Every structure is written in C-alpha cells, then in structure tokens.
Amino acid sequence: MIGIFGGTFDPVHFGHLRTALEIKESLELAQVRLVPCRRPPHREPPAASAEQRLIMLRSAVQNEPAITIDPQELQREGASFSVDTLAAIRKETGETTPICLIVGMDAFAGLETWHRWRTLFDLAHIVVMQRAGIAPSLPHTLTEFIEDKTAQTVSMLHSNPSGLILFQEVIQLDISATRIRRLIKEGRNPRWLLPDSVLQMIKEQHLYTQSCQQINY
C-alpha cells in the first residue's frame, strides 16, 4: 500500500517529516510519496521556486528510503489537482494496488471544494490525520457522503484498492511553514524546526528574506 502526502513544502519541516513517518508505520505502508505542489488552487503561490523546494525535499529525506519524492505536479503546468496526480499514480501502479491520499483534518473538512472531489474515492482511500481525543468537525453533507465509506481498521484499506476513509490519530508537531518563513524574514533562527540540510540551503540562497542581506542565524 502506497501513501501520497501532498503539500507546498515551502519549506519542508519536521512536522511534515514526522507525520509522514508515523503514518507509514501506523498504516504499514510500503512507501510514502511526498508530492510537492506546483501551484495550489486554494492558497497563495509558494515563495520558493519549484526547483528549490524539490532540492530541499530531497535533502530532507535522503536517509529515509521509505519516504520518497514524486515531482510530477511540479512538471505539470497550471494548478495542481490531487485528482490528476492520483489518476497518474493509479495508471502507474495498476488497478489493485491500495493507494492512500493523506490529508489533514482542515483540508478534509473542505473536501467539497476540491476539483472533482468525488472521483478521488475511485482512485484512492483517504486517510485523515487528526489529533488524539479531538473528534472531527465536518459539514453535514460531507458527513452523510462518507457515512458508508469509513474504515474501522487499517486492514480494510489493505484489502481494497480505493474508496474508504480512515481517521488516523497522529502526534502533530506544532510547526508551520508560515511560522518558519516569518522567523527567517525577521532574521530569527528557525533551527530545530526543520532539517539542518534544509536550513543550510535557505541560508546559502537567502530564501524567504526580502533582500540578500546576511541573516544572523
């Protein structure tokens, strides 16, 4: 079973990486693919370029073979839609391989605004990450839609190629790329929020600053 974890990764940080590893182990996934988004449909464009974000991602996971990078969205023009990415992965893996799209609770709550969102269930399972002890708060129409699709066990995902939803508790680190970019813009040190190799590239290329001044971290 393959996990697909998308995002802008602008920059990638330990919140992304720890979650990917935890989901991989909890769901007994063969691999997790991090899929950097070229142009997100529902938010501002990334600050770093596609090439820069791809390099940061590769440096971040180079010592974890079960977590890989899938750059296909960076290679497509226009907005990046999950349904297109899953269709390409389904074509690659065949009809019987279980695929899981990994999303956060906030993103899942807005699923009805996604491009061709119902088609997602024809292509993959959806694994919704949630904090321990916090029940999902979803629109009524979405709750009705998923009522007969909710999996109670991980084994149900392994036994089907697509179509189910699993709410999976994870330890979510309180780290955000927005906060990291703000710290860097203010000249403050974001160390220990992201891998040293990623921080080193940010320093060398003066990413997320308004000028090319030397930042004291």
C-alpha positions in Angstrom: 0.0 0.0 0.0 1.3 3.4 -1.0 0.7 6.7 0.8 0.5 10.0 -1.0 1.2 13.1 1.0 1.0 16.4 -0.9 1.8 20.0 0.1 3.8 23.0 -0.9 6.6 22.1 1.4 7.6 25.8 1.5 9.9 24.8 3.3 9.6 21.2 4.3 9.9 20.8 8.1 9.8 18.2 10.9 6.1 18.5 11.2 5.8 17.1 7.6 8.5 14.5 8.1 7.5 13.1 11.5 3.9 12.8 10.3 4.9 11.0 7.1 7.0 8.5 9.1 4.3 7.9 11.7 1.6 7.3 9.0 3.9 5.0 7.2 4.4 2.9 10.3 0.8 3.0 11.6 -0.7 2.0 8.2 2.1 -0.4 7.4 2.8 1.4 4.1 5.4 0.1 1.6 6.3 3.8 1.0 5.1 7.4 1.4 5.5 9.7 -1.5 5.8 13.4 -0.8 4.3 15.3 -3.7 5.3 18.9 -3.8 2.6 21.1 -5.3 3.4 23.5 -8.2 0.5 25.9 -7.8 -2.0 25.2 -5.0 -5.6 26.0 -6.1 -6.8 27.4 -2.7 -3.8 29.4 -1.4 -1.1 31.9 -2.4 1.7 30.5 -4.7 4.8 29.2 -2.8 7.6 31.7 -2.0 10.4 29.3 -3.1 10.6 28.1 -6.6 9.6 24.6 -7.7 13.3 23.6 -8.1 14.3 25.0 -4.7 11.5 23.2 -2.9 12.3 19.9 -4.7 16.0 20.2 -3.7 15.1 20.9 -0.1 12.7 17.9 0.0 15.3 15.6 -1.5 17.9 16.6 1.1 15.4 16.2 3.9 14.6 12.5 3.1 17.8 11.3 1.7 18.4 9.0 4.7 14.9 7.5 4.9 14.4 5.1 2.0 10.6 4.5 2.8 9.9 8.2 2.1 10.3 9.3 -1.5 9.6 12.3 -3.6 7.2 12.4 -6.5 7.8 15.6 -8.6 5.0 15.1 -11.1 3.0 18.1 -10.0 6.0 20.4 -10.5 6.3 19.1 -14.0 2.7 20.0 -15.0 1.6 23.4 -16.0 -1.3 25.2 -14.2 -2.9 24.5 -10.9 -2.1 21.2 -9.2 -5.1 19.0 -8.6 -4.9 15.9 -6.4 -7.3 14.0 -8.7 -4.9 14.3 -11.6 -2.0 13.2 -9.5 -3.9 10.1 -8.2 -5.0 9.2 -11.7 -1.4 9.2 -12.9 -0.3 7.1 -9.9 -3.2 4.7 -10.4 -2.2 4.2 -14.0 1.4 3.5 -12.9 0.6 1.1 -10.1 -2.4 -0.7 -11.7 -6.0 -1.2 -10.5 -5.4 -3.5 -7.5 -2.7 -1.7 -5.5 -4.1 0.1 -2.5 -3.3 3.9 -2.5 -4.0 6.3 0.3 -4.2 10.0 0.0 -3.0 11.5 3.3 -4.6 14.8 4.3 -5.1 16.9 7.4 -8.4 17.4 9.1 -8.7 21.1 8.0 -8.1 20.1 4.4 -10.6 17.2 4.6 -13.3 19.5 6.0 -13.1 21.5 2.8 -13.1 18.5 0.5 -16.3 19.5 -1.3 -14.4 22.5 -2.7 -11.7 20.3 -4.3 -11.7 19.7 -8.1 -13.7 16.5 -9.0 -13.6 15.5 -5.3 -15.9 12.5 -5.6 -13.6 11.0 -8.2 -10.8 10.8 -5.5 -12.6 7.8 -4.0 -12.5 6.0 -7.3 -8.7 6.3 -7.2 -7.6 6.0 -3.6 -8.5 5.8 0.0 -8.4 8.9 2.1 -6.5 8.9 5.4 -7.4 11.9 7.6 -4.9 12.9 10.2 -6.3 14.0 13.5 -5.1 14.9 16.9 -5.7 12.4 19.7 -9.0 13.0 21.5 -10.4 15.5 19.0 -13.5 14.4 17.1 -13.8 15.5 13.5 -16.0 18.6 12.8 -17.3 18.2 9.2 -20.0 19.8 7.1 -23.3 17.8 7.3 -23.3 17.0 3.6 -19.8 15.6 3.8 -20.6 13.6 6.9 -23.6 12.0 5.1 -21.4 11.2 2.0 -18.7 9.4 3.9 -21.0 7.5 6.3 -20.8 4.2 4.5 -17.1 4.7 3.5 -15.5 4.9 6.9 -13.0 2.1 7.6 -12.7 0.8 11.2 -9.4 -0.9 10.7 -6.2 -0.5 8.7 -6.6 -4.0 7.3 -9.7 -2.8 5.4 -7.5 -0.4 3.5 -5.1 -3.1 2.6 -7.9 -5.3 1.3 -9.3 -2.7 -1.1 -7.6 -0.5 -3.7 -9.7 2.6 -3.0 -12.9 4.1 -1.8 -12.6 4.1 2.0 -11.8 6.8 4.6 -9.7 6.2 7.8 -9.4 8.8 10.6 -6.0 8.2 12.0 -4.6 9.8 15.1 -1.1 11.2 14.9 1.2 13.2 17.0 1.1 16.5 15.2 4.1 18.8 15.9 3.0 22.5 16.2 5.3 23.6 13.4 4.2 25.5 10.3 6.0 26.6 7.2 4.3 30.0 7.6 5.9 30.5 11.0 9.3 29.4 9.7 9.2 31.9 6.9 8.2 34.6 9.3 11.1 33.8 11.6 13.5 34.0 8.7 12.1 37.2 7.4 12.6 38.7 10.9 16.2 37.5 11.0 15.5 34.9 13.7 16.8 31.4 14.0 14.4 28.6 12.8 16.9 25.8 13.8 15.3 22.6 15.2 12.1 23.2 13.3 13.5 21.8 10.1 16.4 19.6 9.0 19.9 21.2 9.1 20.4 20.4 5.4 17.2 22.4 4.5 18.2 25.3 6.8 21.7 25.4 5.2 20.2 25.8 1.7 17.9 28.5 3.0 20.9 30.4 4.4 23.0 30.0 1.3 20.3 31.1 -1.1 18.8 33.7 1.2 15.3 32.2 0.8 12.3 33.8 2.5 14.0 37.1 3.0 13.1 40.4 1.4 16.7 41.1 0.4 20.0 39.3 0.1 21.3 40.6 3.4 23.2 38.3 5.7 20.9 36.7 8.3 22.3 36.1 11.7 21.4 32.5 12.4 
